[in-house]
Amino acid sequence: MSENLPAYLTQGEVARLFPVLSTTSKEGRTTSIVLACLSKIEEFGKSLLGTVGQRVGKLSRIETYTEVGFQKQPNEHKDRPDGLIVLKVGSREWRALVEAKVGNNDLDAGQIERYRALAKDNGIDCVITISNQFATSPADHPMEAVRKSRSKIPVYHWSWMHVLTSAHLLISQDGVADGDQLVLLNELRRFLGHESAGVKGFDRMPKEWADLNRLVSSGGVIPTKSKEAATVLQAWHQETRDLSLILSRLTKTNVSEKLPRKHAKDAVQRQKDEMDNLRDAHQL
């Protein structure tokens, strides 16, 4: 066990910039490096945590840990969160569990629910997931099961491309004041841009896309509760988010989807309205 861990942890270590891990532990390496940079680069930490509703000021301190175990953890609970973020402002602490996947690995809704329970038992404020799946906003999780859960512990989501784009914009807009921290952020951008990090954009529509096209082309009617249409619509949302991030990097400014106010505030209503449009007008 590492030194100076919070009292509520039984294991873990401070997130390392140069983690000593197996060459096969791509996920652990990428997560550790990003969390270390989040705590070491002031503007980067401020940018990312701001997207989950946390204000980071001059007196704030961010601590990050990896491979954490908790004092209050069920014996049958075999999962171990990939990370922990602690934001300290005076005597106040805000904490977030981190679960990350790289490459083609998708998040597991059941595991996320177990982490929600773990967070509740240990006074953790939320769970943050990171993967190559995309979300229109961090509060609009890409997994329907997570969005529909009755748990009161919020789950936010960052795509790896969102993390990379945040770094890219800070660099291109001269947003990092400290020279050493700027060098570090440039190295992070270079690392995340390399295929070895396991970071990728949205590269293909699901197989349901072809099935839906054949149905529409043959004059068929999309059923009211079509699982295929729901899958296609979710994939389209991931594609438009990825395009927004690509345009952000190309134009060196933040680009976001222009959504009606009611859709920006209510992801469920957006899903319903766009599903109706897909069925009635055969348009995304």
C-alpha positions in Angstrom: 0.0 0.0 0.0 1.3 3.5 -0.9 2.1 6.1 1.7 -0.2 9.0 2.5 -3.4 7.4 1.2 -6.7 8.8 2.5 -7.9 7.0 5.6 -10.9 5.5 3.8 -8.7 3.6 1.4 -7.1 0.2 2.0 -5.0 0.2 -1.1 -4.0 2.3 -4.1 -1.3 4.7 -5.1 -0.9 8.2 -6.3 -1.5 8.4 -10.0 1.9 8.3 -11.8 3.1 10.1 -14.9 5.4 7.2 -15.6 3.5 4.1 -14.2 5.5 0.9 -13.8 3.0 -1.5 -15.2 3.0 -4.6 -17.5 3.2 -3.9 -21.2 -0.2 -5.5 -21.5 -1.8 -3.1 -19.1 -2.7 -0.4 -21.7 -5.8 0.6 -19.7 -4.0 1.1 -16.4 -1.1 3.0 -18.1 -3.4 5.4 -20.0 -5.6 6.1 -17.0 -2.7 6.7 -14.6 -1.0 9.2 -17.0 -4.2 11.2 -17.6 -5.1 11.3 -13.9 -1.6 12.4 -13.0 -1.8 15.2 -15.6 -5.3 16.2 -14.3 -3.7 16.8 -10.9 -0.5 18.4 -12.1 -1.7 20.8 -14.8 -3.9 23.5 -13.3 -5.9 24.5 -16.4 -6.4 20.9 -17.5 -7.9 19.9 -14.2 -10.0 23.0 -14.1 -11.3 22.3 -17.7 -12.2 18.7 -17.1 -13.7 19.0 -13.7 -15.7 22.0 -14.8 -17.6 19.7 -17.1 -18.9 17.8 -14.1 -20.0 20.9 -12.2 -16.9 21.4 -10.1 -15.3 24.8 -9.8 -11.5 24.7 -9.5 -9.9 27.9 -8.2 -6.4 29.0 -7.1 -6.9 27.6 -3.6 -8.1 24.2 -4.8 -6.0 21.1 -4.7 -6.6 18.0 -6.9 -5.3 14.6 -5.8 -5.6 11.5 -8.0 -5.1 7.8 -7.2 -5.2 4.5 -9.1 -6.2 0.9 -8.4 -8.1 1.9 -5.2 -9.6 -0.3 -2.5 -12.0 1.0 0.2 -12.4 0.3 3.9 -16.2 -0.2 3.4 -16.2 -2.7 0.7 -18.4 -5.9 0.6 -16.3 -9.1 0.8 -18.0 -10.4 -2.4 -17.1 -7.1 -4.2 -14.2 -8.3 -6.5 -14.1 -5.1 -8.6 -11.4 -2.5 -8.0 -12.0 1.0 -9.4 -9.4 2.3 -11.8 -9.0 5.6 -10.1 -10.1 8.2 -7.6 -10.2 12.0 -8.0 -10.3 14.1 -4.8 -10.9 17.9 -5.1 -10.1 19.8 -2.0 -11.2 23.4 -1.4 -10.5 24.5 2.1 -12.2 21.9 4.4 -14.5 20.7 1.6 -13.8 17.5 -0.3 -15.5 16.3 -3.5 -14.6 12.8 -4.6 -15.2 10.8 -7.8 -14.6 7.1 -8.6 -13.1 6.6 -12.1 -13.8 3.6 -14.3 -11.9 3.5 -17.6 -11.9 1.3 -20.7 -9.6 1.7 -23.8 -9.6 0.3 -27.3 -12.7 -1.7 -28.2 -13.6 -2.4 -24.5 -17.0 -1.1 -23.6 -18.2 -0.1 -20.2 -20.2 -2.6 -18.1 -23.5 -1.3 -16.7 -23.5 -3.9 -13.9 -20.0 -2.9 -12.8 -21.0 0.8 -12.9 -24.0 0.0 -10.6 -21.6 -1.8 -8.2 -19.4 1.3 -8.1 -22.4 3.5 -7.4 -23.1 1.3 -4.3 -19.5 1.5 -3.3 -19.5 5.3 -3.7 -22.6 5.5 -1.5 -21.1 3.4 1.2 -17.9 5.5 1.3 -19.1 9.0 0.9 -18.0 9.4 -2.7 -19.9 12.0 -4.7 -20.1 10.4 -8.1 -18.6 8.0 -10.7 -16.8 9.2 -13.8 -16.5 6.7 -16.7 -13.9 7.1 -19.5 -14.0 5.1 -22.7 -14.1 5.4 -26.5 -17.9 5.7 -26.3 -19.2 9.2 -26.8 -21.7 11.4 -24.9 -23.3 14.6 -26.0 -22.5 16.0 -22.6 -20.8 14.4 -19.5 -24.2 14.2 -17.7 -25.8 12.3 -20.7 -24.3 8.9 -20.2 -23.9 6.8 -23.4 -25.4 3.7 -21.8 -29.2 3.6 -21.4 -29.1 1.2 -18.4 -26.9 3.7 -16.6 -29.2 6.6 -17.4 -32.3 4.8 -16.3 -30.8 3.5 -13.0 -32.6 4.5 -9.8 -29.4 5.1 -8.0 -29.0 8.6 -6.6 -25.2 8.6 -7.3 -24.6 10.5 -10.5 -22.5 9.0 -13.3 -20.7 11.3 -15.7 -18.9 10.3 -18.9 -15.8 11.5 -20.7 -14.8 10.0 -24.0 -11.0 9.7 -24.5 -11.4 12.0 -27.5 -13.0 14.6 -25.2 -10.0 14.4 -22.9 -7.7 14.7 -25.9 -9.6 17.7 -27.3 -9.6 19.5 -24.0 -5.8 19.2 -24.0 -5.6 20.3 -27.6 -7.7 23.4 -27.1 -5.8 24.5 -24.0 -2.5 24.3 -26.0 -3.8 25.9 -29.2 -5.5 28.8 -27.3 -2.4 29.4 -25.1 -4.5 28.4 -22.1 -1.6 27.1 -19.9 0.3 29.7 -18.0 3.2 27.6 -16.6 5.8 26.6 -19.1 6.6 23.2 -17.5 2.9 22.4 -17.3 2.5 23.3 -21.0 5.4 20.9 -21.9 3.6 18.2 -19.9 0.3 18.8 -21.6 1.9 18.7 -25.0 3.4 15.3 -24.1 0.0 14.1 -23.0 -1.6 15.2 -26.3 1.2 13.4 -28.1 0.7 10.2 -26.0 -3.1 10.2 -26.4 -2.8 10.7 -30.2 -0.7 7.6 -30.6 -2.4 4.3 -31.2 -0.6 2.6 -28.3 -2.8 4.6 -25.9 -6.0 2.8 -27.1 -7.8 6.1 -27.9 -9.9 6.2 -31.0 -12.8 8.1 -32.6 -16.1 6.8 -33.8 -15.3 4.7 -36.9 -18.4 2.8 -37.9 -22.2 2.5 -37.6 -23.5 -0.7 -36.0 -24.8 -3.7 -38.0 -28.4 -2.5 -37.3 -27.7 0.5 -39.6 -27.7 -1.7 -42.7 -30.8 -3.6 -41.5 -32.7 -0.3 -40.9 -31.7 1.0 -44.3 -33.0 -2.2 -46.0 -36.3 -1.9 -44.1 -36.8 1.8 -45.1 -35.7 1.2 -48.7 -38.2 -1.6 -49.1 -41.1 0.6 -47.9 -41.3 -1.0 -44.5 -42.4 0.7 -41.3 -40.1 1.1 -38.3 -41.8 -0.4 -35.2 -42.7 1.9 -32.4 -40.3 0.2 -29.9 -37.7 -0.9 -32.4 -34.4 -1.9 -30.7 -32.6 -1.6 -34.0 -33.7 2.0 -34.5 -32.7 2.8 -30.9 -29.2 1.4 -31.5 -28.8 3.4 -34.7 -30.0 6.6 -33.1 -27.5 6.1 -30.2 -24.7 5.5 -32.7 -25.7 8.6 -34.6 -25.4 10.7 -31.4 -21.9 9.2 -30.9 -21.0 10.1 -34.5 -22.2 13.7 -34.2 -20.3 14.2 -30.9 -17.1 12.8 -32.4 -17.5 15.2 -35.4 -17.9 18.1 -32.9 -14.6 17.1 -31.2 -12.8 16.7 -34.6 -14.0 20.2 -35.7 -13.0 21.6 -32.3 -9.4 20.4 -32.9 -9.3 21.6 -36.5 -10.7 25.1 -35.7 -8.9 25.4 -32.4 -12.2 26.5 -30.7 -15.0 24.7 -29.0 -17.6 23.3 -31.4 -20.8 21.7 -30.0 -24.0 20.4 -31.5 -26.8 23.0 -31.9 -29.7 21.5 -30.0 -33.1 22.9 -29.1 -33.1 24.0 -25.5 -35.5 21.3 -24.5 -33.2 18.6 -25.9 -30.1 20.1 -24.4 -31.8 20.0 -20.9 -33.6 16.7 -21.3 -31.8 13.8 -23.0 -34.9 11.5 -22.7 -37.1 14.0 -24.5 -34.4 14.3 -27.2 -34.3 10.6 -27.7 -38.1 10.4 -27.9 -38.5 13.3 -30.4 -35.6 12.1 -32.6 -37.0 8.5 -32.6 -40.4 9.8 -33.7 -38.7 11.7 -36.5 -36.7 8.7 -37.6 -39.9 6.6 -37.8 -42.1 9.2 -39.5 -39.6 11.0 -41.8 -36.9 8.3 -42.1 -34.3 10.9 -41.1 -31.7 11.3 -38.4 
